[in-house]
């Protein structure tokens, strides 16, 4: 696979949603369902992600797709940051049962 660029500015951050769905679901079709996109759209996004990062990231398996060694290593570094952004931008609803502060 040829390396186009590995620079952060070239990365479409929307592709991280696809990366997360593929890591979670392990299947292109299920990732599409989770993100309300077609299998073709997920495959296209994965191709863009692969090109940007210069690595296949996932390999086909009998049950769908599984991450490559680099795909797992990269996600291990990115996942906590991705989840942090997700929580910051989509805070959970207030739950008085679990609240531990003072009024």
Secondary structure, DSSP 4 states (H G I P E B T S, - for coil): -------GGG--TTHHHHHHHHHHHSSHHHHHHHHT--HHHHHHHHHHHHHHHTS--EEEETTEEEE-HHHHHHHHHHHHHHHHHHHHHSPPPP-TTT--S--
